[in-house]
Amino acid sequence: MSTRYRSKEALLHWIDMVSFAVNDISLYLDTHPQDQEALSYFANYSSLRRQAMEDFSKAFYPLTIDTAQDSQQQWDWALSPLPWEGGC
Protein backbone atom coordinates (compact mmCIF):
# COMPACT_ATOMS: atom_id res chain seq x y z
CA MET A 1 0.00 0.00 0.00
CA SER A 2 1.19 3.48 -0.75
CA THR A 3 2.70 5.33 2.19
CA ARG A 4 0.42 8.32 1.59
CA TYR A 5 -2.46 6.43 3.20
CA ARG A 6 -2.22 5.74 6.91
CA SER A 7 -4.79 2.96 7.01
CA LYS A 8 -7.38 0.99 5.11
CA GLU A 9 -10.06 3.34 6.47
CA ALA A 10 -8.12 6.42 5.34
CA LEU A 11 -7.82 5.02 1.83
CA LEU A 12 -11.53 4.15 1.73
CA HIS A 13 -12.34 7.68 2.88
CA TRP A 14 -10.15 9.12 0.12
CA ILE A 15 -11.89 6.88 -2.44
CA ASP A 16 -15.26 8.14 -1.19
CA MET A 17 -14.16 11.76 -1.55
CA VAL A 18 -12.71 11.50 -5.06
CA SER A 19 -15.63 9.31 -6.19
CA PHE A 20 -18.05 11.98 -5.02
CA ALA A 21 -16.09 14.63 -6.92
CA VAL A 22 -16.10 12.52 -10.11
CA ASN A 23 -19.81 11.85 -9.84
CA ASP A 24 -20.66 15.46 -9.07
CA ILE A 25 -18.63 16.92 -11.93
CA SER A 26 -20.04 14.34 -14.35
CA LEU A 27 -23.53 15.64 -13.55
CA TYR A 28 -22.36 19.19 -14.26
CA LEU A 29 -20.76 18.08 -17.53
CA ASP A 30 -24.08 16.59 -18.63
CA THR A 31 -25.36 20.15 -18.99
CA HIS A 32 -22.05 21.94 -19.73
CA PRO A 33 -20.16 19.53 -22.03
CA GLN A 34 -17.71 22.13 -23.42
CA ASP A 35 -16.58 23.60 -20.09
CA GLN A 36 -12.81 23.13 -20.34
CA GLU A 37 -12.17 23.78 -16.66
CA ALA A 38 -14.76 21.16 -15.68
CA LEU A 39 -13.29 18.68 -18.18
CA SER A 40 -9.85 19.19 -16.65
CA TYR A 41 -11.28 18.76 -13.14
CA PHE A 42 -13.01 15.55 -14.24
CA ALA A 43 -9.81 14.17 -15.79
CA ASN A 44 -7.79 14.99 -12.67
CA TYR A 45 -10.20 13.45 -10.18
CA SER A 46 -10.89 10.44 -12.39
CA SER A 47 -7.16 9.76 -12.42
CA LEU A 48 -6.92 10.16 -8.63
CA ARG A 49 -9.88 7.79 -8.17
CA ARG A 50 -8.46 5.19 -10.55
CA GLN A 51 -5.10 5.24 -8.73
CA ALA A 52 -6.72 4.98 -5.30
CA MET A 53 -8.88 2.07 -6.44
CA GLU A 54 -5.80 0.29 -7.79
CA ASP A 55 -3.88 0.98 -4.57
CA PHE A 56 -6.73 -0.41 -2.48
CA SER A 57 -7.05 -3.49 -4.69
CA LYS A 58 -3.35 -4.27 -4.40
CA ALA A 59 -3.22 -3.73 -0.65
CA PHE A 60 -6.54 -5.30 0.39
CA TYR A 61 -9.14 -6.54 -2.10
CA PRO A 62 -10.90 -5.19 -5.19
CA LEU A 63 -13.83 -2.85 -4.62
CA THR A 64 -15.08 -3.16 -8.20
CA ILE A 65 -14.78 -5.90 -10.78
CA ASP A 66 -12.49 -3.78 -12.94
CA THR A 67 -9.92 -3.57 -10.12
CA ALA A 68 -9.78 -7.33 -9.57
CA GLN A 69 -6.22 -8.50 -10.08
CA ASP A 70 -5.77 -10.49 -13.26
CA SER A 71 -3.66 -13.19 -11.70
CA GLN A 72 -3.61 -16.67 -13.15
CA GLN A 73 -3.23 -18.14 -9.66
CA GLN A 74 -6.54 -17.25 -8.06
CA TRP A 75 -9.65 -15.19 -8.73
CA ASP A 76 -9.56 -12.66 -5.88
CA TRP A 77 -12.88 -10.97 -6.67
CA ALA A 78 -14.87 -13.81 -5.07
CA LEU A 79 -12.64 -13.81 -1.98
CA SER A 80 -13.33 -10.19 -1.00
CA PRO A 81 -15.49 -9.55 2.06
CA LEU A 82 -18.98 -8.42 1.13
CA PRO A 83 -20.26 -5.06 2.41
CA TRP A 84 -22.38 -6.73 5.10
CA GLU A 85 -19.29 -8.63 6.17
CA GLY A 86 -17.39 -5.39 6.80
CA GLY A 87 -15.92 -5.14 3.33
CA CYS A 88 -16.67 -1.44 2.87
Helices and strands as residue ranges (DSSP letters): H 8-31, H 36-59, G 65-67, G 76-79, G 83-85
